């Protein structure tokens, strides 16, 4: 059975963006090790993007730069990493293991540090040009019903704004995305939804409804709950919304003849009416105001096709959205954004380890390829945002105290600092073997989750 040409093109496109995104992450990470090693006077023998057989290599000075066949990482090979290697006095000066403990610690920590630096650079640049930046907290992502479509399955069943969804079909729910995933996979079958309301558990039987989307073959399923009400938290300068008189704090209640209850409902109408005047009713300080706003047309790629969509230049509710206040403040705000995403990622990993968040959220190469392709369809800015988020994830994962990862080496150095001598060779070997098994297990589990998502 042969695949259609558009399916083959889509796969190639996703693989290309996956390789590009991963290549940027790995290059920056390994460059951190490389540049600090050179600064510390350590001779670097090889700088490799990827593992396994060499595809291409070039010797520049004392370092061989290599592109290898397996693109799932990279490494920097430094001179003098073997504990049993006998070196001359001159060679010791360029040997990694013969450098002071502080220098070795800085070299190993530089990889993750450069991942955080990459995210900081992207976030700072993003905020410097005045573009709103998504910086969520777990409160923002928690499965609390914040808006409901009237006459939707959720509304008709008795669900209310403020309900916290804890289970769907007896499966625990800890994030909004988990709830939406279960609804999407229901194919219209009834769901048993348990919520907490006023410290009491209430159960509802809700049947998702199908909704068709232009240029998409398969319908999507929804119950009518949304993550955000149509509340304006900021208005971009020189935007159609500002020209139309929209202000921070406005709650959009109607567009043309349609009542508005949720953020996504509002954005769909705006997207579908580029360069067409819209009559917008907003609630401002308990008074209704009628505005005329004309969305500007923006080109976007959807399902491989270039389409024009409307934008009016507003951001929605929650601490999730940051907006740069000035060019001078962007470096400080970029630091805050980097910390916010780092905090969210650390808490997320902790909640996965403790079972508070389902391990189904762990993804592997297929998931990264998929979201890379989707980000590319939305434009290069979204690819940069994805790189920043994944870079933070890569930095944190590499700091986990697992032997073979940077965090494992830093753990060895900590023991060395406490004991005043390195761990024994046998201890290091056992730790490395255990680390390899653990790391492979995590990778296989992530790959299995990817396969499960594809099958769904």
Residue pairs with C-beta under 8 A, 6 or more apart in sequence:
3 11
6 304
9 304
10 304
10 373
13 304
13 373
13 376
14 369
14 370
14 372
14 373
15 369
17 369
17 372
17 373
17 375
17 376
17 383
18 365
18 368
18 369
18 372
18 373
19 71
20 372
20 383
21 368
21 372
21 383
21 386
21 387
21 390
22 71
22 72
22 368
23 49
23 71
24 118
24 387
25 115
25 118
25 387
25 390
25 391
25 394
26 49
26 50
26 71
26 73
26 74
27 49
27 74
28 114
28 115
28 117
28 118
28 391
29 74
29 111
29 112
29 114
29 115
29 394
29 395
29 398
30 47
30 48
30 49
30 74
30 75
30 76
30 111
31 114
32 110
32 111
32 112
32 113
32 114
32 115
32 117
33 76
33 107
33 108
33 110
33 111
34 44
34 47
34 63
34 76
35 110
36 106
36 107
36 110
37 44
37 76
37 78
37 96
37 107
37 110
38 44
40 99
40 103
40 106
40 107
41 93
41 94
41 99
42 78
42 79
42 80
42 94
42 95
42 96
42 99
42 103
42 107
43 62
43 78
43 79
43 80
43 94
43 95
44 62
44 63
44 76
44 77
44 78
44 79
45 62
45 63
45 64
45 77
45 78
45 79
46 63
46 64
46 65
46 66
46 75
46 76
46 77
47 63
47 64
47 65
47 66
47 74
47 76
47 77
48 65
48 66
48 67
48 68
48 74
48 75
48 76
48 77
49 66
49 67
49 68
49 71
49 74
50 66
50 67
50 68
50 69
50 70
50 71
50 72
50 73
50 74
51 68
51 69
51 70
51 72
51 73
51 74
51 75
52 68
52 69
52 70
53 68
53 69
54 66
54 67
54 68
54 69
55 67
55 68
55 69
56 66
56 67
57 64
57 65
57 66
57 67
58 64
58 65
59 65
68 74
72 365
78 96
78 107
79 91
79 94
79 95
79 96
80 87
80 91
80 92
80 94
80 95
80 96
80 97
80 98
81 96
81 97
82 97
83 97
83 422
83 425
83 428
84 425
87 95
87 98
92 98
96 104
96 107
97 104
99 107
101 413
101 416
101 417
104 413
105 410
105 413
108 406
108 409
108 410
108 413
109 406
109 410
111 395
111 398
111 406
112 394
112 395
112 396
112 398
112 399
112 406
112 407
113 395
115 391
115 392
115 394
115 395
115 398
116 338
116 342
116 391
116 392
116 395
118 387
118 388
118 391
119 338
119 341
119 388
119 389
119 391
119 392
119 395
120 334
120 335
120 338
121 334
122 384
122 385
122 387
122 388
122 391
123 133
123 333
123 334
123 337
123 338
123 388
124 330
124 331
124 333
124 334
124 335
125 330
125 334
126 133
126 324
126 334
126 337
126 381
126 384
126 385
126 388
127 133
127 322
127 323
127 324
127 330
127 333
127 334
127 337
128 324
128 327
128 330
128 334
129 324
130 236
130 237
130 323
130 324
131 324
131 381
132 234
132 236
132 315
132 321
132 322
132 323
133 321
133 322
133 323
133 324
133 337
134 320
134 321
134 322
134 385
135 319
135 320
135 321
135 322
135 336
135 337
135 340
135 341
136 318
136 319
136 320
136 340
136 344
137 319
137 320
137 340
137 343
137 344
138 344
138 347
138 348
138 351
139 319
140 318
140 319
140 320
141 175
141 176
141 177
142 164
142 174
142 175
142 176
143 164
143 165
143 166
143 173
143 174
143 175
143 176
143 178
143 179
144 162
144 163
144 164
144 165
145 154
145 159
145 160
145 161
145 162
145 163
145 164
145 165
145 195
145 225
146 161
146 226
146 227
146 228
146 229
146 317
147 161
147 225
147 226
147 227
147 228
147 229
147 230
147 261
147 262
147 263
148 154
148 155
148 159
148 160
148 161
148 224
148 225
148 226
148 261
148 262
149 155
149 224
149 225
149 226
149 261
149 262
149 265
150 259
150 261
152 209
152 222
152 223
152 224
152 225
153 206
153 207
153 208
153 209
153 222
153 223
153 224
154 206
154 223
154 224
154 225
155 224
157 193
157 204
157 205
157 206
157 223
158 202
158 204
159 193
159 195
159 204
159 206
159 223
159 225
160 197
162 197
163 195
163 196
163 197
163 202
164 195
164 196
164 197
165 173
165 179
165 193
165 194
165 195
166 172
166 173
166 194
166 195
166 196
166 201
167 173
167 192
167 193
167 194
168 179
168 182
168 183
168 191
168 192
168 193
168 194
169 182
169 191
169 192
170 192
171 182
172 358
173 179
173 182
174 351
174 356
174 357
174 358
175 357
175 361
176 227
177 361
178 358
178 360
178 361
179 225
182 191
183 191
183 208
183 221
183 222
183 223
184 220
184 221
185 456
186 208
186 221
187 221
188 207
188 208
188 209
188 210
188 221
189 207
189 208
190 205
190 206
190 207
191 205
191 206
191 207
191 208
191 223
192 203
192 204
192 205
193 203
193 204
193 205
193 206
193 223
194 201
194 202
194 203
195 201
195 202
195 203
195 204
196 202
206 223
208 221
208 222
208 223
209 221
209 222
209 223
209 224
210 219
210 220
210 221
211 219
211 220
211 221
211 222
212 219
213 219
213 220
215 302
215 303
215 305
215 307
216 303
226 261
226 262
226 263
226 264
226 265
227 263
228 262
228 263
228 264
228 316
228 317
228 318
229 251
229 261
229 262
229 263
229 317
230 251
230 252
230 253
230 260
230 261
230 262
230 263
230 265
230 266
230 316
231 249
231 250
231 251
231 252
231 263
231 316
231 317
232 241
232 246
232 247
232 248
232 249
232 250
232 251
232 252
232 282
232 314
232 315
232 316
233 248
233 249
233 314
233 315
233 316
233 317
233 318
233 321
234 248
234 314
234 315
234 321
234 323
235 241
235 242
235 246
235 247
235 248
235 313
235 314
236 242
236 313
236 314
236 315
236 323
239 296
239 312
239 313
239 314
240 293
240 294
240 295
240 296
240 311
240 312
240 313
241 293
241 312
241 313
241 314
242 313
243 293
243 294
244 280
244 291
244 292
244 293
244 294
244 312
245 289
245 291
246 280
246 282
246 291
246 293
246 312
246 314
247 284
249 284
249 285
250 282
250 283
250 284
250 289
251 282
251 283
251 284
252 260
252 266
252 280
252 281
252 282
253 259
253 260
253 281
253 282
253 283
253 288
254 260
254 279
254 280
254 281
255 266
255 269
255 270
255 278
255 279
255 280
255 281
256 269
256 278
256 279
258 269
260 266
260 269
263 316
263 317
269 278
270 278
270 295
270 310
270 311
270 312
271 295
271 309
271 310
271 311
272 309
272 310
273 295
273 310
274 295
274 296
274 297
274 298
274 308
274 309
274 310
274 311
275 294
275 295
275 296
275 297
275 310
276 294
276 295
276 310
277 292
277 293
277 294
278 292
278 293
278 294
278 295
279 290
279 291
279 292
280 290
280 291
280 292
280 293
281 288
281 289
281 290
281 291
282 288
282 289
282 291
283 289
293 312
295 310
295 311
295 312
296 310
296 311
296 312
296 313
297 308
297 309
297 310
298 308
298 309
298 310
298 311
299 306
299 307
299 308
299 309
300 306
300 307
300 308
300 309
300 377
300 378
300 379
301 307
301 376
301 377
301 378
301 379
302 377
303 377
304 377
315 321
315 323
322 333
322 336
322 337
322 340
324 330
324 333
325 333
338 392
341 388
341 389
341 392
342 392
342 395
342 396
345 392
345 393
345 396
346 396
348 357
348 361
349 396
349 397
351 357
352 358
352 359
352 361
352 362
359 445
359 449
360 449
360 452
362 442
362 445
362 446
362 449
363 446
363 449
363 450
363 453
364 443
364 446
364 447
364 449
364 450
365 447
365 450
366 447
366 450
366 451
366 453
366 454
367 446
367 449
367 450
367 453
368 390
371 386
372 383
372 386
375 382
375 383
375 385
375 386
376 382
376 383
397 405
398 405
398 406
398 407
399 405
399 406
399 407
399 410
400 407
400 408
401 407
401 408
401 410
401 411
402 408
402 435
402 438
402 439
403 409
403 411
403 412
403 428
403 431
403 432
403 434
403 435
403 436
404 432
404 435
404 436
404 439
405 435
405 439
408 431
408 435
412 422
412 423
412 428
412 431
415 423
416 422
416 423
422 428
423 431
